[in-house]
């Protein structure tokens, strides 16, 4: 397994629409190795998810999952999910604002409004069709990672850039303001 280089905002790969993976290629050694490397990379950098374009591979693959960690201390464990060619087929009408960060926008956080529940369809790493109903933080992570497959990053979804903060300042000031200013 390898830790892959994560593209940072400004690299063109983050703004391109990713290509679908042919179902007959899902079981290939190249795709399986990429998935393993993406999981290792996500874990190495304490991410909740990672999309293939973030590691310079413009394919429709995301990995989601984490053990509770200091970066996302308010959220519990999320089991590892691998989704190939994911599509959100249903959004809840209920929306929620919360803080997001991104491995491709190192040290930046901001408040983003997202649906509190989504249904996602796609293929698992064995090439079998799957459907996942995600709620809460998991739903947020699915939406965030699928955005990467469409060339979007979380700052594109921010309705107000006033909350955009460096991590150091978020931990120093942002958490105190969450319940007051940002209604998080």
N, C-alpha and C positions, 0 to 999 in steps of 0.2 A: 504494500500500500504506500501511497505517496501523499504528501501535503502539497496541494496545488497553489499556485500564485493566484491571488484574488484581484480581479480588475477593480480599479478605483474610478470614481466618477470622473468623466472626461475621456475615458477610453471608449472608442467607438463601439466596441462589442456590447456595451451596456445599453446602447440606444437602438440596436438592430432587433428586428423581430426574429425570434429563434425559429429554426426549421423543425418540422415534425420528425420523429424517429419512425422509420418503416417497421411495422410489427414483426417482420421476419428478421430484423436486425437486433431486436431487444436482447436476445440470448447470446449475442456475439461477445467474444472475449473483450473487445474494445469497449462496448457499452457497459458490460459488467464491471470491468476495471474502473471505468470512469465513475460509475455509481459508488463503488467502494472508496475511491479516492475523494469523491465529493463528501461522503459521510465522514471520512477521516479529517478532511479540511474543515468542515463545519464544526466538528468536535474540537479540533485544535484551537480554533478561534472563538469558541463558546457561542456559536451561532445557534439560533432556533431553526434556521432553514438555510438552504443554499440552492441557487438555480445554476444550471450549466453555463449560461452566458457569463456569470460572475467568475468562472474559472476559464474564461476565454474559449468556451466551446458553445457555439450558437445552436444548441439543440434543445428541444422541449423536454427537459428532465429537471425535476426538483427533488430534493430530499428535505424532509422535515422531521424534527425530533430533537429532544434534549433532556438531560437531567437537570433538575433545578440547579441554578447557578447564580452567582452574584450579579451577572449582567441582567438577568430576568428574575430577580428574587421574589417577585410577587406571584410568579407562575410556577406550577408544579411540573412534574415530569410530563413529557409528550413522547409517546412511542415513535420510533423511527417509521416514517412512511416514505416510500419511494413512489413517485408518480411520473409516468412517461406520457407525454402528450395530454397533460391535464387540461380539463375545461371546467369552468364553473357553470353548472347547469341551473342552479337556484341560489338566490340571495335572500336573506331575511330582509324585511322592510325596516326592522329595528336597526338603528345605527348606534355606534358608540365611538367616542373620541378616546384615544389613548396614545401614549408615547411609543415611537418606533425608532429603531436604529437600523443600521445595515452594515454588513462587512465590507461593502463597496463604497460606503461613505464613512470611513473610519472616523470615529470620535464625534459624529454628529447625531443628534436626536431631535425629534420634533413630534408634534401632536398631529395625528391623522385620524380622520373619520372613516370607519369601515363598517360593513354589515357584521352583526354579531353572530350570524350563522350562515354557512354556505354548504352546498352540495357540490362535490367535485367528482368528475368521472375521468377515467384514463386507464392506463395499463400499469400493473405492478412490474417488478423486475423480472418476473417469470413470463411476462407477456400476457397475463390473464387480465381481462377487463375487471375493473374495480370501481366502486362508488363509495365515497366517504362523505358522511355528514359531520362537519366540524362546527364546533361552537366555541365562543369565547376567544381565548388567546390562540388556540389552534386555527380557528377560522381566520383570524388576523394574519397569521403566518402563511396560510395557504394563499390568501389574497396578495400579500406582499411578494411572495415568491413567483406566483403566476404573473404578476405585473412585470417582473424581470423578463419573462418570456416574450413580452410585448414591447420591450424597450423602455419600460417605465421604472422609475425609482420613487421611493416614498415621498420625496420632496415635491414630486409632481402632483401628489394627492393632497398636499397640505392646503387648507383653505386660508390659513393665516400664517405667515412666516414668522410672527412674533415669538412663537415657541421654539424656533430652530435654535439649538444650543449645542455647544461643545459638551462632551460627556462630563468633563470636570465641573463645568458650571451647572449642568443638570443636577449632579449629585449635591452640589453646594446650594443651589437656589431653586431649581425646577421642582424638586419634590415638595418643597414647602408651598409652592404656588399651585400645585396640581388641583387641590380641592377648591381653591379660590378662583384663580384666573382662568384655568383651562377646563374646569368641570370634568376632571378625569376621575 
